[in-house]
């Protein structure tokens, strides 16, 4: 079918804002223009900033992961030599595995997408749900741990305010991320740099200053292994070792963040992502493994009210002097303060990747569509707010106690790790005939699968009865909700397809008339549509049936919604604009066949309602005698219900109320669907 060009016009959004600044502009920032080609460059992160925004979670875990592992060794602390090597090896194996994931999914291949594409949609659902819960836990435990570190330097009388500080920090981080990811990362950069400098310096000094002792320590550890294997048995020793290894599993959380966050990285994304992964792997392996080795070299033991890191730094630097002035205590205090502050920064990973996972799952209809919507700042606003509220509820439920939160932590991330590695392993096996280096790639992901699955099974076994079951229940509940949402959307989609199948034969069978000539002063029907679909066609038919001969002109108004799935580059935005114009031209052709003069007004915006308001006013000024129309799907009770009313937007009602303030009318035409039936209103009272 040829598309008419009569009256076609595509308009540019300015965000729906006037020159007047609002409170939102002050707190969150002014709106951004999705048509600006430079916007994608300005929003994206280079490898270094990505390391800051996405690597802080992994590095912050070195504040508690190695400690948990070391304490779990008990009297067998000599095993820390092998544990440090295995910890560093695990970091590199998981990082190498995810680098292959980046190659295979260069536009974004987080745990959800990998499991979905390579194992199936239900594996993806489990992986995505586990990842969302894990990011909420990341925020909660990072902020609670950071507050603990900071309040350890403050008077005991101030301790009751720790809980309120946690809640305030969450709220502040929500506001920061509503401004944009890059802005939030830049504001946290000094803390990250300070942590890296202090810990590389102190850990490096601890190892280098005792480097001559390393051969004897390794030899002693080997002799102790032989002795212990004879006294308690090799199996018992292995249980002790791998229990400590799994309890330190929190150290590896955050490694997957890079592959999840690829859409926000600077082009070429795959290269930037792999470079970021290298930065993350090297820094985490050195700091976490070095801290564990430092505990052993300095004979660190647990002391009441102090972390093992604090004890190690004291033994290392308490007697340092500079020009006769004791600088050790100041250095130790500053190093520990950077730990507490970095734990706050680590929560940023949850705010960066959590809403992105929600948006991806919403695009696939596992979650309400609104989670993929962007704000005027091109941020997944609903996702940021939801993740923040969930973290607040978790902090309230656990009273921000780290010992409670740590039990819930690190289970879900290894669910995602294992499913991702299993999916990649399966992929390389299936592609062995087409991929020259399939065996090498299979080995990397296969070893990653073994590592992560082992940690998952041990962690789940150890933590389940201590409260880990709560995480399983929460994740299971989210999976059930997602399944219900997806089932509803699928049924609605089938109903709309049936509606289109019923309408199209009627339109093709209509006797083609000569299109009317354009007359702006004549009666005009402006129909709001959301792309080319059965609802728009049914609305056009309803207008012509209910108001026969009333209208000479018809203007189709549509807005292409720029959501999180499209915010990757100017090419995607241009493609959306082209598709929206083509869709409206289809309507114009049908309207011309009905004897009407057709025109279209197409726009692009992250906020559809704001852009529709602007376009409606433009049409109203151009066609003084205009009446606006919008179709509304009316489902049977079986299809709609409470869930249906919650999952579907009410754009037409919002526009109707807003247009009334300007003296214009919008008629909402009910189009009934569901249970295989379709009905168009037959009289004006029905409208």
N, C-alpha and C positions, 0 to 999 in steps of 0.2 A: 504494500500500500504506500503510495507516495505521500510525502508529508508536506503540507502547505507552509508557506513562509509568510502568509498574510498576518501582519500584526505581531509577529514573533518578537519577543524582547526578553533578554536575560539581564537581570539587574545584579548589581554588586552590593553586598552587605557591608555595612559599616559597623556591624555589631549591634544595630538597633539603638545606638546611644546618640544623644545629642552632645553638644559641647559642654554641657553642665556636668560637673563632677558630683558623684553620689558618695554615700558612706561606703558602699561596696568598692568603689574605685579607690578610696583612700586605704581601706583595710586590705583588700585583695589585689587591687590594681586595675587599670583600665582594660577594656576588652581588646582582643587581638583579631586581626583580619586574616581569615583563613586563605584569602586569595593572594596574600603577599608571599611571593616565592621565598623571600628571606626569612619568613617566620619559622620555617622548618630548620633552617641553619641556626637561628638564634635560640631555638628551644632545645636542640640536641646537645648531647654531652660528648666531649672528647674523652679519650681513654683515661686520662688522669682524673678528670672530674667524675667519670663513671666509677673509677676505683674508689673515690671518696664516697659517692652516693650509694654504691652497691657493695663495696668491699668492707664497709664499716661493721656490718653484721658479723662477718667471719672473724675479723680482727678483734672485735669486742669480746667474742667468745673465748679468746685467749685469756681473758680476765677470770674465767671460772672453769672452762673446759679442762685444761691441763691440771688444775687444782683438784677437780673431782676425780680425775684418773689417777693422780699421784696418791691421794688419800686412800683410794680403793685398793692400792697395792699393800697396804698395811705394813707388815714387817718384811715384805719382799720388795723394798724400794730399789734394790739393785736392778730390778726388771725395768726401771725407768729408762735405762739405756736403750733397750730394745723397743720400749713403748714410744720413745721419742722418734726413733727411726721409722717405726710403723705409722705413727701419726703423720709425719712428713710425707711418707710414701702414699698414704691414703689421700692426703690433700692433692698430691700431684696426679694420682690415678683418677680421682673424681674430676679434677680440673681438665685433664686430658680428654676424659670421656665427654665432658660438656663442650669442649672445643670442637669435637666431632659433631656434636649436636648443632652447634652454631653453623658449621659448614653445611649441614643438611637442611637446616631451617634458617637461612640468612636473614629473613625478615622477622624473626622472632620464633624461638622454639623452646619455650619453657616446658616444665614438666607436664602441664595440662595438654598442650598441643602435641608434644611428642607421644604421649600415651594415647591420645585420641587418634592421631594419624597412623600410628604404627601398631597399636594393639586393639583399637576399637573405641567407640564412643563411651561405653560404660567404664572401661579402664580409665579413660580420660576424665570422666565424672569423678571417680574416686580420687584420682591424682589431683585434680583441680580443687576439690573440696578439702582435701588434706592440706593442700598448699595455702588456701585461704585461712584456715584455722591456724596453721603454723605462722603465717605472717601476723595475725592478731596476737598470738602468743609471743612472737618476737618483739613486738612493740611493748607488750605488758612486762615481760621479764627484763627487757633492756632498761626500761625506765625505772622499774622497781630496783634493779641492781645498781643503776646509777645513783638513785636516791640513797641507797644504803651506803655506797662509797662516800658520797658527799657528807651525809649526816654522821659518819664515823669521825669527822673532824670537828663537829659542832657539839655544843653542850648537850648532855643527855636530856635536859628539860625540853629541848626543842624536838625530840623524837616524835611526839604526836603529830607534828606538822608534816612529817614525811609523806603520809598518805595524801594530804591535800596538794603537796608539791607534785606528786605523780600525776594527779588529775589535771593540774594547771599545765604541766609540761605537755600532756597529750593534746589539750585544747590549743596551746600555742603551736604545736607541730601541725595540727589540722589547718590552722590559719596560714601557716607558712606554705603548706603544700597546696592550698587553694590558690595561692599566688602563682605557683608553677614549680615544677621539679627543679629546674636549673637554679632558680632563686633560692630554694631551700638548701640545695647542695652548697652553693657559694657561701651562704651564711654559716654553714657548719665546717667549712674548709679549715679554718685556723685550728679548731679542736683536733681534727684528724691529723694535720701536719704535726702538731705538738706531740700527739701520742706516738706517731711513727718515730720521730726523732728521739724521744726519751727512751722508748723501749728497744729500738735497735741499738742505741748507745749502751744502755744498761745490760741488756741480754748479751750483746756482742762482747762487752767488757768481761762479763761473768765467764763466758766460754774461753775467750782468748787469754785471760789472766791465769787460767788453770789448764790451758791447752797441754802442757807437759804431763799433766796427771791423767789425761784421757786414756792413753794406752793401758795404764795400770787399772783404771776404773773398769774399762771394758773387759780386761782379763779377769778381774775380780768378779764381775757379773757372770761371766761364763762359768767360772768355778762354782759360784753359788747356785747356778742353775743345775749343774751336775749334782751338787750336794743335796739340794732340795728335792730333785727328782728321785733320789734314793730314799729320802726320809719321808716325804708325803706323797710321792708318786708324780709322774709326769702329767697324768690327767688332772690331778688336783691343781698342779702348778699352772697348767694351761687354762683351767677355769678361772683362777685368780687373775691371770694375765688378760684374758679376753673379757672378763667382767670389767676390769679397769678400762680396757680399750673402749668398750661400749658406753660406759658411764661418762667417758670423755667425748662421746659422740657429738655433743653440742658444739664442739670445735669446728665441725665441718658444715654447720648450718650457714647458709648465705652463699655458698659456692655456686648454687644454681641461679642466683639472682641475676647474673649477667645474661644468661640465655633467656630468662624471662623478660629482661629489660632492654632487649635489642632495639625495639622500636624507638627508644628515646636516645639512641647513640648516634654519633656523627657518621655520615656516609664516608667511605664504604662501611656499612654496619658490621659485616662479618669480620673484617680486619680489625676494626675498632674493638669489637667484642672479644676477639682472641687476644689482642694486646692487653685489654683490661683483665682477662683471665690470667695472663702471665703475671701481671702485677699482683693480683690477688693471691695466686698460688705461692709465689716467692715470698711475699710478705707474711702470709699466714703460716706457711711451713717453717719459716725461720723463727718467727716470734713464738708460736705455740710450741714447736719442738724445742727451741732454745730455752724457753721458760721451764719446760719439764726437765731438761738436762741441767738447768741451773739449780733447780731444787736439789738434785742429787749431788752436784758439785759442791754446793754450799751447806749440805746437811740440813736443809730446811725442815722444820717440824711445825706442826700446828700450834698456834698460840691463841688464847682466848681473845676475842674481839679484833683479831687481825686476819687478813687474807694471807695466803701463802706468798702471794706476790709482795705484800707489804713486808713480810718477814725476810724474804730474799733480798729486797732492795735495802733493808736496814743492815743486813749482814754485809752487803756489798759496799754501801756508800756512807754509812753512818760516820765514819772517821775521815771523810774527805775534807781537805782544807785547800783554800786558795788564798795565797798571800797571807797565811796565818789565820785566816778567817774560816770557821767551820761552815762549809756550804752543803755538807751531806744532808742534814735534816731538811733543808729547803729543797734540794733536788728530789729527795724521796717524796716529800709532800706534793711537789708539783707533778711528779710521775704518777702518783696515785690519783691526784685530781684529774689528770688527763684520762685515766682509766674510767673514772666516774662519768666524766663528760662524754667520753667516746661511747659509753653505754647508751647515753641519750641519743647520740648521733646514730647508733646502730638501729634505733627505732625507725630511722628514715628509710631503711630498706623495706620495712613493712609498708610504709606509706608510698614508696615508689612502685613496688611490684604488686602489692595486695590489690589495689584498685585496678591495675592492669589485668590481673587474672580474672577479677570480677567482670571487667569489660569484655574480655575474650569469651568467657562463659556466657555472658549475656548475648553476645553476637550469635552464639550457637544455640540460644534459646533455653539454656539451663537456668538462667536467672532473669528477672524482669529487665526489659529492654532499656530501662532508664539508667542502668549501670554502665551502659556503653555511651551514654550521652555526654557531651562536653559542655563545659561552662563557657562564658565569654572569654575566659582566660585560657581556653583550650585545655582544661583539666577535667578529668573524670570526677566531677564534684561529688556526685552521690556515692561513688566508691570510696573516696577519701573520708567523707563524713561517716559512712557506715563502718569502715575499718576503725576509725577513731572511736566511735560510740561503742563498738564491740570490745575494744581494748579497755575503755573506761569501765564497762560492765564487768569485765574479767578482773580488773584491779579492785573493784568494789567487792566482788564475790570472794576474792582471795585476800582481801585487806592489804593488797600490795606486798604480800609476803613472798620473798624469793624462794624460800624452801618449799613452799606449796607450788609455786609456778614452775619450778624446775622439774617437778615430777611430771607435769603435763607436757613439758617441752621435749623436743628432739624425737618424738615418735613420728609425728606426721611428716616431717621433712624427709625421713628415710623411707616412708611409703612412696613419696614422689620420686626420690632418688632411685629406688629399686625399680619402679615401673618405667621410669625414663631409660635406665640402663638396660632393662629387659627388652624394651621396645627397640632400642638401637641395636642390641645384639641380634634380635630376630630379623631386623632389617638387613644387616650385613650378611646373615646366613642366606636369606632369600635372594639377595643381590650378588651372590658369590660368582655367578657366571658373567655378570656385567661389570663388576668392580675388580680392577687388577689388584688393589691392595686390601682386598676384603679380609684376608686372614689377620693382618696386622690390626685393622680396625675392629674386627670381631674380638680379638684378644683384649684390646684396651677396654671395650665396653663390657666384655664378658667378665674380666677381672673386676671392673667397677660394679657389676651386678653382684658378684660374690661378696665383695667388701660391704656394700650397702645393705644387702639382704642379711648378712651375718649380724651387722650392727642392729638392724631393725628387729630381728628375732630375739636377740639377747636383751635389747632395751625394752621391748614389749613385755618379755617374760619378767624382767626385774622390776619394772615400774607398774605393771598392770594392777596388782593388788594394793599397791601403795597410793593409788589415785590416778594412775595412767588410764584407767577405764573411763574416766570422765572425758578425756580427749577423744577416746573411741566413740563414746555416746554423742558428743557434740558433733563430731565429723559425720557420724551416721545420720544424725538429725538433719544436717545440711544436705547430705546426699538425698535423703527422702524429700526434702523441700525442692531441690533441683529437679528431681524426677517428676514431681507433681507439676512444676512449672512447665517443663518441656512437654509433658503429655498434653497440657492445656493448649500450648502454642501449636502443637502439631494438629490437634483437632480443629482449631480455629483456621489454620492454614488450609486444611482440606475443605472446610466450609467455604472459604473465600474462592478457592479454585473451582468449586462446584458452582458458585455464584457467577464467576466469569464464564464458565462453560454454558450456563443457562442464558446469559445476556448476549454473548457474541452472535449466535445464530439470528437473533431478533434484529440486531443492528445490521448485519450483512444482508438480511432479507428486505430491509426498508427500501422504499422507492427513493432513489437519489433525486434531490431537488437542487435548484440553482442557489448557491450561497447568496445571502443578502449582502448589499453593499454597506460599507462601514458608515454608521451614523452615531457619533458620540452622544447626541441628544436623545436618541431612542432608548427604550427600555433595555436594560442589560442585565444578564444573569452572570454573576461571577461565582465559579464553582471551585471550591478548595479541594485539591486532590493531593494524594501522597504517592505519586508515581502511577504507572499504568497498571491498574488492577480491576478486579470485579466491582469493588466498592465505587470507584470513580465512574465506571461505565453505568452502574445501576443508578447512581445519582443523576447522571446526564439523562438517562431514560425517564427517571422520575420527574425531573424538571419539565421535560417536554410533554409528559402525559398530564401532569397536574396543572400546568399553565400553558395550555395550547394557544399558540399565536400571541402570547403576551410579550415575548422577548424577541428582539431583532439581533442583538449581539450576545455573544457568550465569551467570557474570558476565563481561561483556566489558570488558576494560581497554584503553583507548587514550589516547595522549598526542599532542596536536597540537604539532608541532615548530615553534617560532617561529624561523625562519631569517632570513637577511639580506633576502630578498625581501619578508618580511612586516613587518620592523621599520621601518615608515613612520609608523604612527600607531595609536591605540587602535581605530579602526574596523576595520583589517585584523586585529588580534588578536581582536576580538569576532566577526568573520566566521569566522575559523578555529575558534573555540570552538563557534559554532553549527553549522558544517559537521561537526566531529568528533562532536558529540552526535547529529546527524541520521544520520550513518554508523553509529554504534553502535546507534541505535534500529532501523535496518534489520536488523542482526543479531538484535536482541531479537525482532523480529517472526517471523523464521524459526525461532528457538529455541522461541518459544511454540507455533508450529505443530507442532513436534516433540514437544510435551508437557512441556517443561521450564519452570521458573520463571526468566525472564530478568531480569537487571539490568545496569546499565552503570556504569562509573566512568571519567569522562573528565577529563583534565588538560591543562594547557598549560605548556610549559617550553622553553627553548632546549636543554637537555640532556635528551634523552628517557630515557636510562638512569637518571639520578638520580630523575626524576619517576616512572618505572615502579617503582622500588624502593619509593618511599613508598606508592604506590597498592597494590602487592602486599601490603605489610605491613598496610595498612588492611583489605583484603579478608580476609587471613588471620586478623586479630583478630575480624572480624565473622562469618566462617564457619570455625569450627575445623577442619572436615574438608574442607579444600580441596586440590585438586591443580591446579597451574598447567600450562597448555598453550601452546605456540607452534608455529606452522608455519614450516618452513624450505624454501625453494625449492631443489630439487636439479636442477641443469641437466645436460644431456648434456655430454660433454667438448668437443664442438664449440662450445657456447655459453659454457661457463664458462671452463675453462682457468685460467691464472695471473691474467690480467687480471680475469676475473670474480670470483675469490676476493679480489682486492685492492679492487675497486670496490664490493663489497657489504658492508654492516655486519654485525656479529656480535652484535647486541643480545640475541638470545635466549640465546646462550651466556654472555654477561656476566651476564644476570639469573639464569640457571640456577646459575652458580657462586656468585653472591651469596646466593641463596635457600637454598642448601645450608648456608651458615653459620648460618642461623636454623632449620634443621631442616625446611625445606619442599622439596617436589619440583616440578620443572618438567620436563615431558615434551616433547621436541622432536620433532614429527611431520614426517617427510620427505615433501614434496609434489614429485613429479618432474615437470618440464616440459622442453620443448625438442624441436626437430625435429618440432613439431606433435603431440606426445604428452603425455598427462597420466596420472598414476597416483596413487591414494590408498592408503596402507598398509592391508592387509587383516587384519593380526593384530598383536598387541601386541609381538611380537618385532621387527617392522619399525620400531616406534617407538624 
